[in-house]
C-alpha cells in the first residue's frame, strides 16, 4: 500500500480509502438519522437535512482519520 495514496484492493479494483471512509460515514449517518426519526427525536433538530449532511461529513472524516492512523 502506498502511504501517499492508500488504496483498498477489492476483488482487483483499487478503491481509495477516503472513498470507503466516506461511504461508511454516509451509511452510519443515515442509520443514525433513521433511528432518531424512529424515536421521534428529530423534532428537536432545526433542519434535519442539514443535520444529516453535517453528521455524514463528521463521521466520514472521523472514519478516514481512524483508518489512516495505522
Secondary structure as UniProt FT lines:
FT   STRAND          7..10
FT   TURN            11..12
FT   STRAND          13..16
FT   HELIX           17..38
FT   TURN            39..40
FT   HELIX           42..44
FT   HELIX           48..67
FT   TURN            68..69
//
